[in-house]
Amino acid sequence: MKTAPAILPKNLKILKDLGEHIQLARLRRKLSAEQIAERTGLGRKTI
């Protein structure tokens, strides 16, 4: 079984910040995670 490659701390911070920015933009637009998931074709957990 393959293991996922380790994410460097610098990249982890970048990804975390990106996620926070996306969440804030979603909340400013008063959209639920379910609405975003439906519009993007992704699962709610992925969003």
N, CA, C and O atoms as a Tripos MOL2 file, in Angstrom:
@<TRIPOS>MOLECULE
protein
  188   187    47     0     0
PROTEIN
NO_CHARGES

@<TRIPOS>ATOM
      1 N           0.8440   -1.1830    0.0000 N.3       1 MET1
      2 CA          0.0000    0.0000    0.0000 C.3       1 MET1
      3 C           0.8880    1.2440    0.0000 C.2       1 MET1
      4 O           1.8310    1.3380    0.7850 O.2       1 MET1
      5 N           0.5830    2.1960   -0.8820 N.am      2 LYS2
      6 CA          1.3660    3.4200   -0.9690 C.3       2 LYS2
      7 C           0.9700    4.3800    0.1470 C.2       2 LYS2
      8 O          -0.1830    4.4330    0.5730 O.2       2 LYS2
      9 N           1.9540    5.1260    0.5980 N.am      3 THR3
     10 CA          1.6700    6.1590    1.5890 C.3       3 THR3
     11 C           1.7510    7.5200    0.9050 C.2       3 THR3
     12 O           2.4850    7.6970   -0.0670 O.2       3 THR3
     13 N           1.0030    8.4550    1.4130 N.am      4 ALA4
     14 CA          1.0080    9.7960    0.8460 C.3       4 ALA4
     15 C           2.3470   10.4630    1.1430 C.2       4 ALA4
     16 O           2.9160   10.2550    2.2140 O.2       4 ALA4
     17 N           2.8490   11.2520    0.2200 N.am      5 PRO5
     18 CA          4.1070   11.9550    0.4760 C.3       5 PRO5
     19 C           3.9230   12.9660    1.6010 C.2       5 PRO5
     20 O           2.8490   13.5440    1.7700 O.2       5 PRO5
     21 N           4.9730   13.1630    2.3500 N.am      6 ALA6
     22 CA          4.9200   14.1050    3.4690 C.3       6 ALA6
     23 C           4.8170   15.5260    2.9350 C.2       6 ALA6
     24 O           5.4460   15.8660    1.9330 O.2       6 ALA6
     25 N           4.0310   16.3470    3.6000 N.am      7 ILE7
     26 CA          3.8940   17.7500    3.2230 C.3       7 ILE7
     27 C           4.8120   18.5620    4.1260 C.2       7 ILE7
     28 O           4.7410   18.4720    5.3510 O.2       7 ILE7
     29 N           5.6610   19.3430    3.5090 N.am      8 LEU8
     30 CA          6.5890   20.1690    4.2700 C.3       8 LEU8
     31 C           5.8250   21.2260    5.0630 C.2       8 LEU8
     32 O           4.7840   21.7010    4.6090 O.2       8 LEU8
     33 N           6.3240   21.6000    6.2350 N.am      9 PRO9
     34 CA          5.6180   22.5890    7.0690 C.3       9 PRO9
     35 C           5.3210   23.8950    6.3340 C.2       9 PRO9
     36 O           4.2530   24.4780    6.5230 O.2       9 PRO9
     37 N           6.2510   24.3590    5.4990 N.am     10 LYS10
     38 CA          6.0400   25.5940    4.7480 C.3      10 LYS10
     39 C           4.8340   25.4510    3.8130 C.2      10 LYS10
     40 O           3.9910   26.3440    3.7330 O.2      10 LYS10
     41 N           4.7640   24.3270    3.1130 N.am     11 ASN11
     42 CA          3.6540   24.0850    2.1940 C.3      11 ASN11
     43 C           2.3510   23.8480    2.9450 C.2      11 ASN11
     44 O           1.2820   24.2340    2.4710 O.2      11 ASN11
     45 N           2.4320   23.2230    4.1010 N.am     12 LEU12
     46 CA          1.2480   22.9850    4.9160 C.3      12 LEU12
     47 C           0.6220   24.3110    5.3450 C.2      12 LEU12
     48 O          -0.6000   24.4580    5.3300 O.2      12 LEU12
     49 N           1.4590   25.2690    5.7240 N.am     13 LYS13
     50 CA          0.9610   26.5880    6.1140 C.3      13 LYS13
     51 C           0.2980   27.2790    4.9200 C.2      13 LYS13
     52 O          -0.7540   27.8990    5.0760 O.2      13 LYS13
     53 N           0.8910   27.1810    3.7500 N.am     14 ILE14
     54 CA          0.3240   27.7920    2.5480 C.3      14 ILE14
     55 C          -1.0550   27.1940    2.2660 C.2      14 ILE14
     56 O          -2.0030   27.9220    1.9730 O.2      14 ILE14
     57 N          -1.1620   25.8730    2.3550 N.am     15 LEU15
     58 CA         -2.4350   25.1980    2.0980 C.3      15 LEU15
     59 C          -3.4890   25.5820    3.1350 C.2      15 LEU15
     60 O          -4.6590   25.7780    2.8060 O.2      15 LEU15
     61 N          -3.0600   25.6840    4.3790 N.am     16 LYS16
     62 CA         -3.9920   26.0630    5.4480 C.3      16 LYS16
     63 C          -4.5020   27.4820    5.2300 C.2      16 LYS16
     64 O          -5.6960   27.7440    5.3770 O.2      16 LYS16
     65 N          -3.5970   28.4010    4.8790 N.am     17 ASP17
     66 CA         -3.9930   29.7860    4.6110 C.3      17 ASP17
     67 C          -4.9520   29.8610    3.4260 C.2      17 ASP17
     68 O          -5.9340   30.6020    3.4610 O.2      17 ASP17
     69 N          -4.6650   29.0940    2.3800 N.am     18 LEU18
     70 CA         -5.5340   29.0680    1.2050 C.3      18 LEU18
     71 C          -6.9370   28.6040    1.5920 C.2      18 LEU18
     72 O          -7.9320   29.1960    1.1730 O.2      18 LEU18
     73 N          -7.0080   27.5530    2.3840 N.am     19 GLY19
     74 CA         -8.2950   27.0460    2.8380 C.3      19 GLY19
     75 C          -9.0710   28.0710    3.6490 C.2      19 GLY19
     76 O         -10.2880   28.1950    3.5070 O.2      19 GLY19
     77 N          -8.3640   28.8060    4.4980 N.am     20 GLU20
     78 CA         -9.0160   29.8370    5.2990 C.3      20 GLU20
     79 C          -9.5470   30.9670    4.4190 C.2      20 GLU20
     80 O         -10.6310   31.4940    4.6720 O.2      20 GLU20
     81 N          -8.7870   31.3430    3.3840 N.am     21 HIS21
     82 CA         -9.2230   32.4070    2.4710 C.3      21 HIS21
     83 C         -10.4610   31.9690    1.6970 C.2      21 HIS21
     84 O         -11.3880   32.7550    1.5030 O.2      21 HIS21
     85 N         -10.4730   30.7270    1.2590 N.am     22 ILE22
     86 CA        -11.6340   30.2050    0.5310 C.3      22 ILE22
     87 C         -12.8540   30.1890    1.4440 C.2      22 ILE22
     88 O         -13.9510   30.5640    1.0290 O.2      22 ILE22
     89 N         -12.6630   29.7600    2.6710 N.am     23 GLN23
     90 CA        -13.7830   29.7150    3.6130 C.3      23 GLN23
     91 C         -14.3310   31.1130    3.8920 C.2      23 GLN23
     92 O         -15.5460   31.3090    3.9180 O.2      23 GLN23
     93 N         -13.4500   32.0730    4.0970 N.am     24 LEU24
     94 CA        -13.9080   33.4390    4.3500 C.3      24 LEU24
     95 C         -14.6680   34.0040    3.1500 C.2      24 LEU24
     96 O         -15.6820   34.6790    3.3220 O.2      24 LEU24
     97 N         -14.1880   33.7350    1.9470 N.am     25 ALA25
     98 CA        -14.8760   34.2050    0.7390 C.3      25 ALA25
     99 C         -16.2560   33.5670    0.6360 C.2      25 ALA25
    100 O         -17.2290   34.2290    0.2750 O.2      25 ALA25
    101 N         -16.3340   32.2810    0.9560 N.am     26 ARG26
    102 CA        -17.6190   31.5690    0.9200 C.3      26 ARG26
    103 C         -18.5840   32.1750    1.9290 C.2      26 ARG26
    104 O         -19.7550   32.3910    1.6170 O.2      26 ARG26
    105 N         -18.1080   32.4460    3.1170 N.am     27 LEU27
    106 CA        -18.9710   33.0080    4.1640 C.3      27 LEU27
    107 C         -19.4070   34.4280    3.8280 C.2      27 LEU27
    108 O         -20.5500   34.7990    4.0980 O.2      27 LEU27
    109 N         -18.5140   35.2340    3.2380 N.am     28 ARG28
    110 CA        -18.8910   36.5920    2.8260 C.3      28 ARG28
    111 C         -20.0150   36.5550    1.7980 C.2      28 ARG28
    112 O         -20.8760   37.4350    1.7750 O.2      28 ARG28
    113 N         -20.0010   35.5340    0.9520 N.am     29 ARG29
    114 CA        -21.0280   35.4050   -0.0800 C.3      29 ARG29
    115 C         -22.2600   34.6490    0.4190 C.2      29 ARG29
    116 O         -23.2080   34.4220   -0.3320 O.2      29 ARG29
    117 N         -22.2320   34.2630    1.6970 N.am     30 LYS30
    118 CA        -23.3400   33.5480    2.3440 C.3      30 LYS30
    119 C         -23.7140   32.2680    1.5920 C.2      30 LYS30
    120 O         -24.8890   31.9840    1.3580 O.2      30 LYS30
    121 N         -22.6870   31.5110    1.2220 N.am     31 LEU31
    122 CA        -22.8850   30.2290    0.5510 C.3      31 LEU31
    123 C         -22.5230   29.1080    1.5180 C.2      31 LEU31
    124 O         -21.5550   29.2150    2.2710 O.2      31 LEU31
    125 N         -23.3040   28.0380    1.4910 N.am     32 SER32
    126 CA        -23.0020   26.8950    2.3450 C.3      32 SER32
    127 C         -21.9600   26.0210    1.6520 C.2      32 SER32
    128 O         -21.7460   26.1230    0.4440 O.2      32 SER32
    129 N         -21.3250   25.1720    2.4330 N.am     33 ALA33
    130 CA        -20.3500   24.2390    1.8710 C.3      33 ALA33
    131 C         -21.0380   23.2820    0.8930 C.2      33 ALA33
    132 O         -20.4460   22.8670   -0.1030 O.2      33 ALA33
    133 N         -22.2790   22.9440    1.1850 N.am     34 GLU34
    134 CA        -23.0340   22.0660    0.2870 C.3      34 GLU34
    135 C         -23.2720   22.7350   -1.0610 C.2      34 GLU34
    136 O         -23.1940   22.0790   -2.1000 O.2      34 GLU34
    137 N         -23.5620   24.0330   -1.0540 N.am     35 GLN35
    138 CA        -23.7730   24.7500   -2.3120 C.3      35 GLN35
    139 C         -22.4910   24.7810   -3.1420 C.2      35 GLN35
    140 O         -22.5240   24.5780   -4.3550 O.2      35 GLN35
    141 N         -21.3820   25.0320   -2.4910 N.am     36 ILE36
    142 CA        -20.0950   25.0660   -3.1950 C.3      36 ILE36
    143 C         -19.7750   23.6860   -3.7480 C.2      36 ILE36
    144 O         -19.3310   23.5610   -4.8900 O.2      36 ILE36
    145 N         -19.9950   22.6560   -2.9540 N.am     37 ALA37
    146 CA        -19.7280   21.2880   -3.4070 C.3      37 ALA37
    147 C         -20.5640   20.9600   -4.6380 C.2      37 ALA37
    148 O         -20.0630   20.3670   -5.5930 O.2      37 ALA37
    149 N         -21.8160   21.3390   -4.6150 N.am     38 GLU38
    150 CA        -22.7100   21.0770   -5.7460 C.3      38 GLU38
    151 C         -22.2530   21.8330   -6.9910 C.2      38 GLU38
    152 O         -22.2410   21.2780   -8.0890 O.2      38 GLU38
    153 N         -21.8820   23.0850   -6.8200 N.am     39 ARG39
    154 CA        -21.4620   23.9080   -7.9590 C.3      39 ARG39
    155 C         -20.1390   23.4420   -8.5650 C.2      39 ARG39
    156 O         -19.9410   23.5450   -9.7750 O.2      39 ARG39
    157 N         -19.2450   22.9370   -7.7360 N.am     40 THR40
    158 CA        -17.9310   22.5250   -8.2310 C.3      40 THR40
    159 C         -17.8900   21.0650   -8.6540 C.2      40 THR40
    160 O         -16.9720   20.6390   -9.3550 O.2      40 THR40
    161 N         -18.8900   20.3010   -8.2240 N.am     41 GLY41
    162 CA        -18.8940   18.8750   -8.5410 C.3      41 GLY41
    163 C         -17.9880   18.0690   -7.6250 C.2      41 GLY41
    164 O         -17.6600   16.9200   -7.9200 O.2      41 GLY41
    165 N         -17.5860   18.6740   -6.5160 N.am     42 LEU42
    166 CA        -16.7520   17.9970   -5.5370 C.3      42 LEU42
    167 C         -17.5870   17.5930   -4.3420 C.2      42 LEU42
    168 O         -18.7040   18.0780   -4.1610 O.2      42 LEU42
    169 N         -17.0480   16.7130   -3.5350 N.am     43 GLY43
    170 CA        -17.7380   16.3080   -2.3130 C.3      43 GLY43
    171 C         -17.6050   17.3660   -1.2370 C.2      43 GLY43
    172 O         -16.6780   18.1750   -1.2490 O.2      43 GLY43
    173 N         -18.5410   17.3460   -0.3110 N.am     44 ARG44
    174 CA        -18.5120   18.3380    0.7810 C.3      44 ARG44
    175 C         -17.2460   18.2070    1.6050 C.2      44 ARG44
    176 O         -16.6880   19.2130    2.0430 O.2      44 ARG44
    177 N         -16.7840   16.9890    1.8220 N.am     45 LYS45
    178 CA        -15.5440   16.7950    2.5920 C.3      45 LYS45
    179 C         -14.3400   17.3750    1.8730 C.2      45 LYS45
    180 O         -13.4110   17.8730    2.5090 O.2      45 LYS45
    181 N         -14.3550   17.3120    0.5540 N.am     46 THR46
    182 CA        -13.2510   17.8690   -0.2210 C.3      46 THR46
    183 C         -13.2310   19.3800   -0.1200 C.2      46 THR46
    184 O         -12.1640   19.9920   -0.0720 O.2      46 THR46
    185 N         -14.3970   19.9740   -0.0880 N.am     47 ILE47
    186 CA        -14.5070   21.4180    0.0240 C.3      47 ILE47
    187 C         -14.0170   21.8300    1.4050 C.2      47 ILE47
    188 O         -14.0170   23.0170    1.7320 O.2      47 ILE47
@<TRIPOS>BOND
     1     1     2 1
     2     2     3 1
     3     3     4 2
     4     3     5 am
     5     5     6 1
     6     6     7 1
     7     7     8 2
     8     7     9 am
     9     9    10 1
    10    10    11 1
    11    11    12 2
    12    11    13 am
    13    13    14 1
    14    14    15 1
    15    15    16 2
    16    15    17 am
    17    17    18 1
    18    18    19 1
    19    19    20 2
    20    19    21 am
    21    21    22 1
    22    22    23 1
    23    23    24 2
    24    23    25 am
    25    25    26 1
    26    26    27 1
    27    27    28 2
    28    27    29 am
    29    29    30 1
    30    30    31 1
    31    31    32 2
    32    31    33 am
    33    33    34 1
    34    34    35 1
    35    35    36 2
    36    35    37 am
    37    37    38 1
    38    38    39 1
    39    39    40 2
    40    39    41 am
    41    41    42 1
    42    42    43 1
    43    43    44 2
    44    43    45 am
    45    45    46 1
    46    46    47 1
    47    47    48 2
    48    47    49 am
    49    49    50 1
    50    50    51 1
    51    51    52 2
    52    51    53 am
    53    53    54 1
    54    54    55 1
    55    55    56 2
    56    55    57 am
    57    57    58 1
    58    58    59 1
    59    59    60 2
    60    59    61 am
    61    61    62 1
    62    62    63 1
    63    63    64 2
    64    63    65 am
    65    65    66 1
    66    66    67 1
    67    67    68 2
    68    67    69 am
    69    69    70 1
    70    70    71 1
    71    71    72 2
    72    71    73 am
    73    73    74 1
    74    74    75 1
    75    75    76 2
    76    75    77 am
    77    77    78 1
    78    78    79 1
    79    79    80 2
    80    79    81 am
    81    81    82 1
    82    82    83 1
    83    83    84 2
    84    83    85 am
    85    85    86 1
    86    86    87 1
    87    87    88 2
    88    87    89 am
    89    89    90 1
    90    90    91 1
    91    91    92 2
    92    91    93 am
    93    93    94 1
    94    94    95 1
    95    95    96 2
    96    95    97 am
    97    97    98 1
    98    98    99 1
    99    99   100 2
   100    99   101 am
   101   101   102 1
   102   102   103 1
   103   103   104 2
   104   103   105 am
   105   105   106 1
   106   106   107 1
   107   107   108 2
   108   107   109 am
   109   109   110 1
   110   110   111 1
   111   111   112 2
   112   111   113 am
   113   113   114 1
   114   114   115 1
   115   115   116 2
   116   115   117 am
   117   117   118 1
   118   118   119 1
   119   119   120 2
   120   119   121 am
   121   121   122 1
   122   122   123 1
   123   123   124 2
   124   123   125 am
   125   125   126 1
   126   126   127 1
   127   127   128 2
   128   127   129 am
   129   129   130 1
   130   130   131 1
   131   131   132 2
   132   131   133 am
   133   133   134 1
   134   134   135 1
   135   135   136 2
   136   135   137 am
   137   137   138 1
   138   138   139 1
   139   139   140 2
   140   139   141 am
   141   141   142 1
   142   142   143 1
   143   143   144 2
   144   143   145 am
   145   145   146 1
   146   146   147 1
   147   147   148 2
   148   147   149 am
   149   149   150 1
   150   150   151 1
   151   151   152 2
   152   151   153 am
   153   153   154 1
   154   154   155 1
   155   155   156 2
   156   155   157 am
   157   157   158 1
   158   158   159 1
   159   159   160 2
   160   159   161 am
   161   161   162 1
   162   162   163 1
   163   163   164 2
   164   163   165 am
   165   165   166 1
   166   166   167 1
   167   167   168 2
   168   167   169 am
   169   169   170 1
   170   170   171 1
   171   171   172 2
   172   171   173 am
   173   173   174 1
   174   174   175 1
   175   175   176 2
   176   175   177 am
   177   177   178 1
   178   178   179 1
   179   179   180 2
   180   179   181 am
   181   181   182 1
   182   182   183 1
   183   183   184 2
   184   183   185 am
   185   185   186 1
   186   186   187 1
   187   187   188 2
@<TRIPOS>SUBSTRUCTURE
     1 MET1         2 RESIDUE 1 A MET
     2 LYS2         6 RESIDUE 1 A LYS
     3 THR3        10 RESIDUE 1 A THR
     4 ALA4        14 RESIDUE 1 A ALA
     5 PRO5        18 RESIDUE 1 A PRO
     6 ALA6        22 RESIDUE 1 A ALA
     7 ILE7        26 RESIDUE 1 A ILE
     8 LEU8        30 RESIDUE 1 A LEU
     9 PRO9        34 RESIDUE 1 A PRO
    10 LYS10       38 RESIDUE 1 A LYS
    11 ASN11       42 RESIDUE 1 A ASN
    12 LEU12       46 RESIDUE 1 A LEU
    13 LYS13       50 RESIDUE 1 A LYS
    14 ILE14       54 RESIDUE 1 A ILE
    15 LEU15       58 RESIDUE 1 A LEU
    16 LYS16       62 RESIDUE 1 A LYS
    17 ASP17       66 RESIDUE 1 A ASP
    18 LEU18       70 RESIDUE 1 A LEU
    19 GLY19       74 RESIDUE 1 A GLY
    20 GLU20       78 RESIDUE 1 A GLU
    21 HIS21       82 RESIDUE 1 A HIS
    22 ILE22       86 RESIDUE 1 A ILE
    23 GLN23       90 RESIDUE 1 A GLN
    24 LEU24       94 RESIDUE 1 A LEU
    25 ALA25       98 RESIDUE 1 A ALA
    26 ARG26      102 RESIDUE 1 A ARG
    27 LEU27      106 RESIDUE 1 A LEU
    28 ARG28      110 RESIDUE 1 A ARG
    29 ARG29      114 RESIDUE 1 A ARG
    30 LYS30      118 RESIDUE 1 A LYS
    31 LEU31      122 RESIDUE 1 A LEU
    32 SER32      126 RESIDUE 1 A SER
    33 ALA33      130 RESIDUE 1 A ALA
    34 GLU34      134 RESIDUE 1 A GLU
    35 GLN35      138 RESIDUE 1 A GLN
    36 ILE36      142 RESIDUE 1 A ILE
    37 ALA37      146 RESIDUE 1 A ALA
    38 GLU38      150 RESIDUE 1 A GLU
    39 ARG39      154 RESIDUE 1 A ARG
    40 THR40      158 RESIDUE 1 A THR
    41 GLY41      162 RESIDUE 1 A GLY
    42 LEU42      166 RESIDUE 1 A LEU
    43 GLY43      170 RESIDUE 1 A GLY
    44 ARG44      174 RESIDUE 1 A ARG
    45 LYS45      178 RESIDUE 1 A LYS
    46 THR46      182 RESIDUE 1 A THR
    47 ILE47      186 RESIDUE 1 A ILE
